[in-house]
Amino acid sequence: MDALYAFNRITDDLGDDESVSVELRRTRLSAWRESLRSALSGGNNRPHSRTPGTGEVGTYWDHPAQPAIADMVFRHEIPTEYLFAVIDGVETDLDRVDIATFADLERYCYHVAGAVGLCCIHVWGFHGDEAISLAIECGLAFQLTNILRDIAEDASMGRVYLPREDLDRFGYHADDIRQRVMDDRFFNLMRFETERAKSYYSRAERLFAHLEPHGRRILRAMLDIYGGLLSEIERRNFDIFSKRVSIPKWKKVWYAGRAILLTR
């Protein structure tokens, strides 16, 4: 799990580094992808001694986390396309985000969250084909929660992940988000999106039956923490503009302890 977290952290940081241009971020993600491809194929050859177009010798071609990531993939027989799907998803954030329909949002969420969920269940151990679809839906629940929490922050970077069809349904607009308008249109939209996220959390509960015991503990804690974020958004009456929604550390520790007890 440490190796999987490292992979995701490295990939996210490459895509989110606003200290460099979008084109340089794109180049670095491409270099990271090819570097990872080489490491996972067991090859020692690197196509370049420096990252193309950056002048940075060895950057990301021989990242120190690569041996652990490769070991994770081989040890747990994780299909490599899941990792590349994550890189592809982060790369899409470099362009202007345009989510027209919920189907578009589902595709995006698969890349940045569902594919991560599939990696997780391979690490934890699972059985049954249904676990694949449930892991994807679990990732969707988590990502929908992130999107609702980060609406204001994303809008400041020109990203609106709520589908346009949903905004149109309630007569709310991207400009309203940027202006932080909180009226009946906004509250109705947020209630709709929250109930949708809850439906995916409900389906994700079925994943427990397909996991090995240690995986159940981690999933229980994750569901409680992300579900707790969603509940906190509701408790604040959907005010995601005045202060970033978060869960205190003591509550996360409590969730972790409860997860251990409940899954014994």
C-alpha positions in Angstrom: 0.0 0.0 0.0 3.0 2.3 0.7 4.2 1.6 -2.9 0.8 2.2 -4.3 0.5 5.5 -2.4 3.9 6.5 -3.6 2.9 5.9 -7.2 -0.2 8.0 -6.9 1.6 10.7 -5.0 4.4 11.0 -7.6 1.8 11.0 -10.5 -0.4 13.7 -8.8 2.6 15.9 -8.0 3.8 15.8 -11.5 0.4 16.9 -12.8 -0.2 19.5 -10.1 3.1 21.3 -10.0 2.0 24.8 -10.9 5.5 26.1 -10.5 6.2 24.9 -14.0 4.4 25.2 -17.3 1.6 22.9 -18.4 3.8 21.7 -21.3 6.6 20.8 -18.9 4.2 18.9 -16.7 3.0 17.0 -19.7 6.5 16.2 -20.7 7.3 15.0 -17.2 4.2 12.8 -17.1 5.2 11.3 -20.4 8.7 10.6 -19.1 7.2 9.0 -15.9 4.9 6.8 -18.0 7.8 5.6 -20.2 10.1 5.1 -17.2 7.4 3.0 -15.5 6.8 1.0 -18.6 10.4 0.1 -18.8 10.6 -0.8 -15.1 7.5 -3.0 -15.3 8.8 -4.8 -18.4 12.0 -5.6 -16.5 14.2 -3.6 -18.9 17.2 -1.6 -17.8 17.4 0.5 -20.9 16.2 4.1 -20.8 15.2 5.8 -24.0 16.9 9.0 -23.0 19.5 10.1 -20.4 17.6 13.2 -19.7 13.9 14.1 -19.7 13.0 15.4 -23.2 12.9 19.1 -23.5 13.7 19.8 -19.9 17.5 19.6 -19.6 17.0 17.6 -16.4 19.5 14.7 -16.3 17.8 11.5 -15.3 14.6 13.1 -14.1 11.9 10.5 -13.5 13.7 7.9 -15.6 15.2 6.2 -12.5 12.9 7.3 -9.7 13.9 5.6 -6.4 10.3 4.4 -5.9 10.3 2.4 -9.1 11.7 -0.9 -7.6 8.9 -0.9 -4.9 6.2 -0.1 -7.4 7.4 -2.8 -9.8 7.6 -5.3 -6.9 4.0 -4.4 -5.9 2.8 -5.0 -9.4 4.6 -8.4 -9.8 3.9 -9.6 -6.3 0.2 -9.0 -6.5 -0.3 -9.6 -10.2 -1.8 -6.1 -10.8 -2.7 -5.5 -14.5 -0.3 -2.8 -15.6 -3.0 -0.9 -17.5 -4.5 0.2 -14.2 -1.4 2.2 -13.4 -1.2 3.8 -16.9 -4.9 4.6 -16.6 -4.1 6.7 -13.5 -1.4 8.6 -15.4 -3.8 9.2 -18.3 -6.4 10.6 -15.9 -3.9 13.0 -14.3 -2.9 14.1 -17.8 -6.4 15.0 -18.7 -6.4 17.6 -15.9 -3.7 19.5 -17.8 -6.3 20.4 -20.4 -9.5 22.4 -19.9 -11.8 20.1 -18.0 -15.2 19.8 -19.8 -17.6 17.3 -18.3 -20.8 17.3 -20.3 -22.6 14.3 -18.9 -22.4 11.9 -15.9 -21.1 9.3 -18.3 -18.1 11.6 -19.0 -17.6 12.0 -15.3 -17.7 8.3 -14.7 -14.9 7.8 -17.3 -12.8 10.5 -15.7 -13.4 9.0 -12.2 -12.4 5.6 -13.4 -9.0 6.9 -14.4 -8.2 8.8 -11.2 -10.0 6.7 -8.7 -11.5 3.5 -10.0 -8.2 2.2 -11.4 -6.7 2.9 -8.0 -9.4 0.9 -6.3 -8.6 -2.0 -8.7 -5.0 -1.9 -7.6 -6.1 -1.9 -4.0 -8.1 -5.0 -4.2 -5.3 -6.9 -5.9 -3.0 -5.9 -3.0 -5.6 -6.9 -0.4 -6.7 -10.1 -2.1 -10.2 -10.6 -3.5 -12.4 -13.3 -5.0 -15.3 -13.1 -7.4 -15.7 -11.1 -10.6 -18.2 -8.8 -9.0 -15.3 -7.3 -6.9 -14.0 -5.6 -10.1 -17.1 -3.5 -10.7 -17.6 -2.8 -7.0 -14.1 -1.5 -6.6 -14.7 0.9 -9.5 -17.9 2.1 -7.9 -16.2 2.5 -4.6 -13.6 4.7 -6.3 -16.4 6.7 -7.9 -17.9 7.3 -4.4 -14.6 8.6 -3.1 -14.0 10.8 -6.1 -17.5 12.3 -6.1 -16.9 13.2 -2.5 -13.6 14.9 -3.4 -15.3 16.8 -6.2 -18.0 18.1 -4.0 -15.5 19.1 -1.3 -13.2 20.9 -3.8 -15.7 22.7 -6.0 -14.4 26.1 -5.1 -10.7 25.2 -5.3 -11.2 23.5 -8.7 -13.2 26.4 -10.1 -10.3 28.8 -9.2 -8.1 26.6 -11.5 -10.7 26.6 -14.3 -11.9 23.1 -13.6 -15.6 22.3 -13.1 -16.1 18.5 -12.7 -19.9 18.7 -12.1 -21.5 17.6 -15.3 -23.0 20.4 -17.4 -26.2 18.4 -17.7 -26.6 18.5 -13.9 -25.8 22.3 -13.8 -28.4 22.9 -16.5 -30.9 20.7 -14.7 -30.9 23.1 -11.7 -30.2 26.3 -13.6 -26.8 26.7 -11.9 -23.7 27.7 -13.9 -20.0 27.6 -13.8 -19.9 31.4 -13.3 -22.1 31.0 -10.2 -19.5 28.6 -8.7 -16.7 31.1 -9.3 -18.9 33.9 -7.7 -19.7 31.5 -4.9 -23.4 31.9 -5.2 -25.4 29.9 -2.6 -29.1 29.9 -3.4 -31.9 27.4 -3.9 -30.4 26.3 -7.2 -27.1 25.6 -5.5 -28.6 23.7 -2.5 -30.8 21.6 -4.8 -27.8 20.7 -7.0 -25.7 19.8 -4.0 -28.5 17.6 -2.5 -28.8 15.8 -5.8 -25.0 15.2 -6.1 -24.8 14.1 -2.5 -27.6 11.6 -2.8 -25.9 10.2 -5.9 -22.6 9.8 -4.0 -24.5 8.0 -1.2 -25.9 5.5 -3.6 -22.3 4.5 -4.6 -21.3 4.2 -1.0 -24.2 1.9 -0.5 -23.1 -0.3 -3.4 -19.5 -0.2 -2.2 -20.5 -1.9 1.0 -21.0 -5.1 -1.0 -17.3 -5.2 -1.7 -16.5 -6.5 1.8 -17.8 -9.9 1.0 -15.2 -10.3 -1.7 -12.1 -9.2 0.3 -9.6 -10.9 2.5 -9.8 -9.8 6.2 -6.9 -7.3 6.2 -8.4 -5.6 3.1 -11.8 -5.3 4.8 -10.2 -3.3 7.6 -8.7 -0.8 5.2 -11.8 -0.5 3.2 -13.9 0.1 6.3 -11.7 2.9 7.4 -11.7 4.5 3.9 -15.4 4.3 3.6 -15.9 5.9 7.0 -13.4 8.7 6.4 -14.7 9.6 2.9 -18.3 9.1 4.0 -17.5 11.3 7.0 -16.4 14.0 4.6 -19.7 13.7 2.7 -21.6 13.9 6.0 -19.6 17.0 7.0 -20.5 18.7 3.8 -24.2 18.0 4.6 -23.8 19.1 8.2 -22.4 22.5 7.0 -25.5 22.8 4.9 -23.3 22.5 1.8 -21.2 25.5 2.5 -18.0 24.4 0.7 -16.9 28.0 0.0 -16.1 29.6 3.4 -13.8 26.8 4.6 -12.4 23.6 3.2 -14.2 20.6 4.6 -12.0 18.2 6.5 -12.2 15.6 9.3 -10.0 16.1 12.4 -7.2 13.7 13.0 -8.7 12.3 16.2 -11.8 11.2 14.3 -9.7 9.5 11.6 -7.9 7.5 14.3 -11.2 6.6 15.8 -12.4 5.4 12.4 -9.3 3.3 12.0 -9.7 1.7 15.5 -13.4 1.0 14.8 -12.5 -0.6 11.5 -10.1 -3.0 13.2 -12.7 -4.0 15.8 -15.6 -4.4 13.4 -13.7 -6.6 11.0 -12.3 -9.1 13.5 
